[in-house]
Amino acid sequence: DNPASAAASWQSSVDAVRAGGSGNTAITFTNTQTYLTLDVASYMVGFYPRPAVATTAGNPVNVSYTITGDEDVMATAIQSGSSGTPFTPFTFNHLLTQLQFQCIGSSDAHDLWTEITSIDVQQVPSVLTLAIDKTQLNLVPVLTAAATPLADLSVFNCPDTLATAASTAKKIGYTMLYPTAGLGTAAVPITLEVRGVYDGAPVTRTVTVENLSLIHI
């Protein structure tokens, strides 16, 4: 709510649940929220996940995340509304990039690579901050990454064997990364550590990826 100015402190964040279904659906708050009296403005922004520790007061509010590769970070634009001019529907924006992985090989490769144990993305940002500034109306809060520490993030649902190129049932692994500019290009290559069983023996291979074209949705 707006005590005196747009730069004043935020109240604590509150839990909410979005009803299922496609398109616009209702949001139900754990504690009922109402507009202020006398048509006084309130401010609201949605973000997910909500940390276990409640966000602090002040402006901007900095929400901290340590990602594992198995979760997205999402946020809406910040709106001002009142009983006379209610909020419009909020749209959640994906703030991380999802990489998907398939393991495909020839018949010779199938004979040699009998198992894929794991795939890790090496040394990428994992400590992130979502800065929610109430003065930035109609803008999505900015997600930034700390320069250190970097972490290795696992590929989840990792393919455990090779598929053929013609297979229609390829297992797809995934991980969620902070979208560094130029990620996966020669300027900012991605290093993968692939572990498996090759020719009957455990092996670890390092793979460099520098030809990605990221698709933004």
C-alpha positions as MATLAB code, in Angstrom:
seq = 'DNPASAAASWQSSVDAVRAGGSGNTAITFTNTQTYLTLDVASYMVGFYPRPAVATTAGNPVNVSYTITGDEDVMATAIQSGSSGTPFTPFTFNHLLTQLQFQCIGSSDAHDLWTEITSIDVQQVPSVLTLAIDKTQLNLVPVLTAAATPLADLSVFNCPDTLATAASTAKKIGYTMLYPTAGLGTAAVPITLEVRGVYDGAPVTRTVTVENLSLIHI';
ca = [
       0.000    0.000    0.000;
       1.001    3.600   -0.568;
       1.601    5.390    2.770;
       2.936    8.710    1.525;
       5.000    8.338   -1.634;
       5.901    5.782   -4.271;
       9.328    5.322   -2.701;
       8.005    4.452    0.753;
       8.355    1.012    2.302;
       6.519   -2.018    1.051;
       4.453   -4.183    3.333;
       5.501   -7.817    3.706;
       4.729  -10.131    0.804;
       1.711  -12.406    1.054;
       1.066  -15.897   -0.269;
      -1.362  -16.332   -3.141;
      -2.558  -19.181   -5.348;
      -3.545  -18.886   -8.994;
      -6.575  -20.921  -10.041;
      -5.834  -23.550  -12.678;
      -6.685  -23.237  -16.351;
      -5.429  -21.297  -19.346;
      -5.679  -17.573  -19.888;
      -6.616  -15.174  -17.090;
      -7.674  -16.917  -13.871;
      -8.326  -15.623  -10.379;
      -5.706  -15.155   -7.670;
      -6.698  -16.077   -4.111;
      -4.627  -14.586   -1.298;
      -3.970  -16.521    1.916;
      -4.882  -13.336    3.801;
      -7.674  -11.373    2.123;
      -6.438   -8.188    0.434;
      -8.649   -5.141   -0.176;
      -8.149   -1.723   -1.718;
      -7.542    1.168    0.681;
     -10.430    3.464    1.518;
     -10.912    6.907   -0.021;
      -9.644    5.610   -3.382;
      -6.026    5.691   -2.154;
      -3.521    3.914   -4.396;
      -2.075    0.493   -3.671;
       0.874   -1.124   -5.428;
       1.197   -4.786   -6.307;
       3.646   -7.080   -8.079;
       3.690  -10.847   -8.395;
       6.811  -13.003   -8.174;
       7.539  -16.708   -7.892;
       8.893  -18.582   -6.039;
       8.237  -16.738   -2.812;
      11.229  -17.275   -0.502;
      10.703  -19.100    2.774;
      11.922  -15.982    4.579;
       9.563  -13.056    4.080;
      10.892  -10.170    1.999;
      12.094   -7.123    3.884;
      10.615   -3.649    3.921;
      12.194   -0.728    2.087;
      12.497    0.247   -1.527;
      13.628   -1.492   -3.577;
      12.838   -4.849   -2.021;
      15.563   -7.331   -2.932;
      14.370  -10.928   -3.182;
      17.235  -13.428   -3.106;
      17.358  -16.793   -4.866;
      19.888  -19.598   -5.088;
      18.868  -21.700   -8.072;
      19.546  -25.385   -8.677;
      18.496  -25.607  -12.332;
      15.144  -27.181  -11.441;
      13.148  -23.997  -10.910;
      12.147  -20.898  -12.830;
      11.966  -17.358  -11.468;
       8.906  -15.425  -12.620;
       7.611  -11.901  -12.056;
       4.901   -9.527  -13.227;
       5.137   -5.844  -13.976;
       4.438   -3.523  -11.041;
       0.989   -1.925  -11.019;
      -0.762    0.826   -9.099;
      -4.492    0.426   -8.484;
      -7.360    1.595   -6.343;
     -11.035    0.877   -5.804;
     -11.805    3.456   -8.468;
      -9.126    2.267  -10.905;
      -8.628   -1.436  -10.219;
      -5.610   -3.505  -11.169;
      -5.618   -5.046  -14.638;
      -4.665   -8.734  -15.173;
      -1.083   -9.540  -14.189;
       1.120  -11.486  -16.616;
       3.996  -13.559  -15.226;
       7.225  -13.359  -17.231;
       9.839  -16.138  -17.302;
      13.147  -14.661  -16.118;
      15.371  -17.725  -16.593;
      16.350  -19.581  -19.761;
      15.537  -23.281  -20.139;
      18.046  -25.480  -21.941;
      16.833  -28.876  -23.170;
      19.048  -31.903  -23.754;
      18.732  -34.999  -25.944;
      21.384  -37.719  -26.269;
      21.413  -39.069  -29.838;
      23.961  -41.390  -31.402;
      24.712  -43.772  -34.263;
      24.504  -47.550  -33.914;
      28.243  -47.626  -33.158;
      27.771  -45.027  -30.437;
      24.927  -47.116  -28.974;
      27.272  -50.080  -28.700;
      29.935  -48.015  -26.905;
      27.893  -45.589  -24.785;
      25.829  -48.043  -22.741;
      24.852  -45.527  -20.067;
      24.588  -41.770  -19.507;
      24.963  -41.165  -15.774;
      24.648  -37.381  -15.554;
      25.099  -34.081  -17.356;
      26.118  -30.916  -15.495;
      26.379  -27.352  -16.763;
      29.666  -26.072  -15.390;
      30.256  -22.843  -13.456;
      27.219  -20.673  -14.139;
      25.570  -17.971  -11.957;
      23.370  -19.435   -9.233;
      22.923  -16.584   -6.722;
      20.309  -14.173   -8.084;
      18.527  -11.046   -6.865;
      15.127   -9.756   -7.971;
      15.034   -6.006   -7.291;
      11.455   -4.788   -6.844;
      11.369   -0.979   -7.093;
       7.917    0.493   -6.524;
       8.814    3.607   -8.509;
       9.164    1.511  -11.702;
       5.479    1.209  -12.574;
       4.442   -1.077  -15.447;
       7.951   -2.572  -15.620;
       9.020   -6.098  -14.704;
      11.540   -6.103  -11.813;
      15.140   -6.696  -12.845;
      16.803  -10.029  -12.095;
      20.570   -9.835  -11.649;
      23.262  -12.425  -10.918;
      26.168  -12.199   -8.504;
      29.560  -12.574  -10.182;
      30.490  -15.165   -7.546;
      30.027  -17.836   -6.465;
      29.462  -19.847   -9.621;
      27.955  -23.337   -9.432;
      27.558  -26.512  -11.465;
      23.861  -27.087  -12.253;
      22.499  -30.553  -12.977;
      20.416  -31.532  -15.982;
      17.141  -32.901  -14.622;
      15.298  -35.813  -16.232;
      18.681  -36.542  -17.807;
      18.581  -39.108  -20.652;
      20.180  -42.316  -19.339;
      20.846  -43.899  -22.745;
      21.363  -42.777  -26.337;
      18.414  -42.490  -28.695;
      18.528  -42.797  -32.458;
      17.927  -39.758  -34.624;
      14.757  -41.368  -35.975;
      13.325  -42.163  -32.539;
      10.034  -40.461  -31.685;
      10.405  -41.105  -27.961;
      13.601  -39.240  -27.124;
      13.991  -38.452  -23.429;
      14.476  -34.717  -22.887;
      16.498  -33.360  -19.986;
      16.384  -29.729  -18.880;
      18.003  -27.116  -16.681;
      17.129  -23.480  -15.970;
      19.919  -20.893  -16.224;
      20.355  -17.184  -15.687;
      20.154  -15.692  -19.237;
      23.601  -14.153  -19.564;
      23.889  -12.122  -22.780;
      25.336  -14.289  -25.556;
      24.879  -17.473  -23.544;
      25.922  -20.539  -25.530;
      27.798  -18.571  -28.193;
      31.540  -18.374  -28.864;
      31.648  -15.257  -26.679;
      29.988  -16.964  -23.689;
      30.318  -20.729  -24.247;
      28.580  -23.311  -22.071;
      30.717  -26.118  -20.682;
      29.048  -29.476  -20.028;
      30.419  -32.350  -17.993;
      28.963  -35.631  -19.257;
      29.416  -38.790  -17.196;
      28.592  -42.268  -18.409;
      29.817  -45.726  -19.279;
      31.819  -45.974  -22.514;
      33.163  -49.288  -23.806;
      32.491  -50.875  -20.429;
      34.305  -48.261  -18.326;
      33.126  -45.130  -16.433;
      34.147  -41.947  -18.250;
      33.801  -38.195  -17.931;
      33.722  -36.017  -21.035;
      33.835  -32.227  -21.291;
      31.699  -30.725  -24.055;
      31.782  -27.056  -25.085;
      28.585  -25.565  -26.545;
      28.965  -22.314  -28.488;
      26.380  -22.472  -31.291;
      23.101  -21.892  -29.434;
      20.323  -19.669  -30.689;
      18.093  -18.900  -27.707;
      14.355  -18.623  -28.298;
      12.558  -16.077  -26.111;
       8.845  -16.649  -25.355;
];
